[in-house]
């Protein structure tokens, strides 16, 4: 498989998660789940209490992360997940933004 076809199979989901998602290890669990699935991107807390994340990688892995966000970490109580699909920007690795 060439790198051209790999990049064509990549997708990017920009996610905003609301509910009780800060102070419950949501970001750390998101990072671990993304790394397990081979998904690149980042996650960060927002000042309004939401968590924002970008997932980039194979479509099925990215979709798996979007589904995961509806539950999140064991202590989280997710009220809503907004998803916007965008063109991949070449994220490498998965990190927690502070």
LUMVEXFI-25857 format. One record per residue (C-alpha): residue number from 1; y, z, x. Coordinates in Angstrom, 3 decimals, decimal comma. Layout:
LUMVEXFI-25857
+-----+----------+----------+----------+
:   k :        Y :        Z :        X :
+-----+----------+----------+----------+
: NUM :        Y :        Z :        X :
...
+-----+----------+----------+----------+
//
This chain:
LUMVEXFI-25857
+-----+----------+----------+----------+
:   k :        Y :        Z :        X :
+-----+----------+----------+----------+
:   1 :    0,000 :    0,000 :    0,000 :
:   2 :    3,357 :   -0,954 :    1,484 :
:   3 :    6,413 :    1,263 :    1,462 :
:   4 :    8,116 :   -1,202 :   -0,905 :
:   5 :    5,578 :   -0,570 :   -3,653 :
:   6 :    5,683 :    3,182 :   -2,997 :
:   7 :    9,443 :    3,285 :   -3,509 :
:   8 :    9,079 :    1,203 :   -6,667 :
:   9 :    6,671 :    3,810 :   -8,050 :
:  10 :    9,096 :    6,657 :   -7,357 :
:  11 :   11,181 :    8,107 :  -10,126 :
:  12 :   13,901 :   10,763 :  -10,238 :
:  13 :   14,399 :   13,373 :  -12,946 :
:  14 :   17,575 :   15,467 :  -13,046 :
:  15 :   16,784 :   18,599 :  -15,036 :
:  16 :   18,867 :   21,409 :  -16,546 :
:  17 :   16,917 :   24,456 :  -17,723 :
:  18 :   18,477 :   27,087 :  -19,980 :
:  19 :   17,223 :   30,482 :  -21,090 :
:  20 :   16,273 :   33,511 :  -19,010 :
:  21 :   15,789 :   31,500 :  -15,824 :
:  22 :   17,829 :   33,352 :  -13,198 :
:  23 :   16,594 :   36,480 :  -11,427 :
:  24 :   12,978 :   35,726 :  -12,464 :
:  25 :   11,864 :   33,753 :   -9,374 :
:  26 :   12,310 :   30,484 :  -11,282 :
:  27 :   13,652 :   28,650 :   -8,219 :
:  28 :   10,922 :   29,877 :   -5,869 :
:  29 :    8,209 :   29,016 :   -8,396 :
:  30 :    9,798 :   25,590 :   -8,960 :
:  31 :    9,773 :   24,941 :   -5,202 :
:  32 :    6,123 :   25,979 :   -4,905 :
:  33 :    5,061 :   23,878 :   -7,918 :
:  34 :    6,950 :   20,831 :   -6,602 :
:  35 :    5,411 :   21,152 :   -3,147 :
:  36 :    1,924 :   21,459 :   -4,668 :
:  37 :    2,522 :   18,161 :   -6,487 :
:  38 :    4,120 :   16,383 :   -3,522 :
:  39 :    7,474 :   16,114 :   -5,296 :
:  40 :   10,733 :   15,983 :   -3,327 :
:  41 :   14,122 :   17,312 :   -4,421 :
:  42 :   15,934 :   20,610 :   -4,883 :
:  43 :   16,645 :   23,449 :   -7,310 :
:  44 :   19,673 :   25,723 :   -7,704 :
:  45 :   21,228 :   28,295 :  -10,028 :
:  46 :   24,361 :   27,285 :  -11,929 :
:  47 :   27,258 :   29,634 :  -12,692 :
:  48 :   26,642 :   29,249 :  -16,455 :
:  49 :   23,178 :   30,809 :  -16,178 :
:  50 :   21,183 :   27,576 :  -16,166 :
:  51 :   18,975 :   26,246 :  -13,396 :
:  52 :   19,520 :   22,670 :  -12,179 :
:  53 :   16,817 :   20,712 :  -10,386 :
:  54 :   16,096 :   17,222 :   -9,111 :
:  55 :   12,527 :   15,985 :   -8,843 :
:  56 :   11,767 :   12,777 :   -7,009 :
:  57 :    8,384 :   11,213 :   -6,359 :
:  58 :    5,486 :    9,456 :   -8,095 :
:  59 :    6,135 :    9,169 :  -11,832 :
:  60 :    3,089 :   11,232 :  -12,867 :
:  61 :    3,988 :   14,051 :  -10,440 :
:  62 :    7,626 :   14,084 :  -11,572 :
:  63 :    6,529 :   14,161 :  -15,233 :
:  64 :    4,215 :   17,053 :  -14,381 :
:  65 :    7,214 :   18,979 :  -12,998 :
:  66 :    9,311 :   18,246 :  -16,092 :
:  67 :    6,494 :   19,634 :  -18,255 :
:  68 :    6,172 :   22,627 :  -15,909 :
:  69 :    9,886 :   23,419 :  -16,367 :
:  70 :    9,330 :   24,178 :  -20,054 :
:  71 :    7,322 :   27,246 :  -18,997 :
:  72 :    8,557 :   27,889 :  -15,477 :
:  73 :    7,893 :   31,140 :  -13,694 :
:  74 :    5,835 :   33,850 :  -15,433 :
:  75 :    8,912 :   36,035 :  -16,094 :
:  76 :   11,124 :   33,194 :  -17,352 :
:  77 :   11,950 :   32,537 :  -20,996 :
:  78 :   12,912 :   28,885 :  -21,245 :
:  79 :   15,038 :   27,912 :  -24,254 :
:  80 :   15,734 :   24,273 :  -23,427 :
:  81 :   15,101 :   21,596 :  -20,805 :
:  82 :   17,475 :   18,632 :  -20,565 :
:  83 :   16,231 :   15,675 :  -18,522 :
:  84 :   18,135 :   12,662 :  -17,237 :
:  85 :   16,233 :    9,938 :  -15,404 :
:  86 :   18,048 :    8,347 :  -12,485 :
:  87 :   17,390 :    5,921 :   -9,646 :
:  88 :   15,641 :    7,613 :   -6,692 :
:  89 :   17,996 :    8,605 :   -3,867 :
:  90 :   15,407 :    9,201 :   -1,152 :
:  91 :   15,057 :   12,989 :   -1,315 :
:  92 :   12,745 :   14,368 :    1,364 :
:  93 :   11,016 :   17,706 :    1,008 :
:  94 :   11,827 :   20,288 :   -1,641 :
:  95 :   14,398 :   23,014 :   -1,093 :
:  96 :   16,251 :   25,778 :   -2,860 :
:  97 :   20,003 :   25,186 :   -2,806 :
:  98 :   22,155 :   28,301 :   -2,635 :
+-----+----------+----------+----------+
//
